[in-house]
């Protein structure tokens, strides 16, 4: 039986997790993001970088990489505080630079 994910309002921001198979940090990041998604709604898009030369070149040494509303927020070790703030700001229509 598959468990349904959280209901996400249509106006919620999009978060992208760049990952690859066999990446332990990526698996941990996914668990952390799923947990965060329970408290702050956002769409979670997962992108496997393997097989895409451009993505491999950009992210291979930095995965997992998290973008919120198109802005890179975290890479390598996941910074949940930064991600939480970026999701909140995106929900309010602000960019990362606006919160600094």
FENPE-V503846 format. One record per residue. N is the residue number from 1. RES is the residue in one small letter. PSI is psi in degrees with one decimal (* if undefined). Layout:
BEGIN
[[N RES PSI] [N RES PSI]]
END
This chain:
BEGIN
[[1 x 128.4] [2 x 138.6] [3 x 133.4] [4 x 143.1] [5 x 176.4] [6 x 148.5] [7 x 129.8] [8 x 121.2] [9 x 145.6] [10 x -24.0] [11 x 1.7] [12 x 150.1] [13 x 161.9] [14 x 132.1] [15 x 133.0] [16 x 127.5] [17 x 114.4] [18 x 125.8] [19 x 179.9] [20 x 157.6] [21 x 142.6] [22 x 4.3] [23 x 108.6] [24 x -43.9] [25 x -33.3] [26 x -41.0] [27 x -41.6] [28 x -43.8] [29 x -42.9] [30 x -44.4] [31 x -43.0] [32 x -41.1] [33 x -39.3] [34 x -39.0] [35 x -45.6] [36 x -36.4] [37 x -22.4] [38 x -24.7] [39 x -29.9] [40 x 113.8] [41 x 133.8] [42 x 156.0] [43 x 135.7] [44 x 112.6] [45 x 125.0] [46 x 131.2] [47 x 118.6] [48 x 119.4] [49 x -15.7] [50 x 134.6] [51 x -9.0] [52 x 104.4] [53 x -41.2] [54 x -48.3] [55 x -39.0] [56 x -43.0] [57 x -41.3] [58 x -38.8] [59 x -7.9] [60 x -41.1] [61 x 0.0] [62 x -5.7] [63 x 149.0] [64 x 146.0] [65 x 135.2] [66 x 128.5] [67 x 140.8] [68 x 123.2] [69 x 39.3] [70 x -0.5] [71 x 130.8] [72 x 126.5] [73 x -33.2] [74 x 147.4] [75 x 151.1] [76 x -116.8] [77 x 127.9] [78 x 130.3] [79 x 90.8] [80 x -32.6] [81 x -46.1] [82 x -39.7] [83 x -45.0] [84 x -46.3] [85 x -40.1] [86 x -39.2] [87 x -44.5] [88 x -46.2] [89 x -40.2] [90 x -37.7] [91 x -31.3] [92 x -1.6] [93 x 19.5] [94 x 157.0] [95 x 168.4] [96 x -39.8] [97 x -28.8] [98 x -27.5] [99 x -7.7] [100 x *]]
END
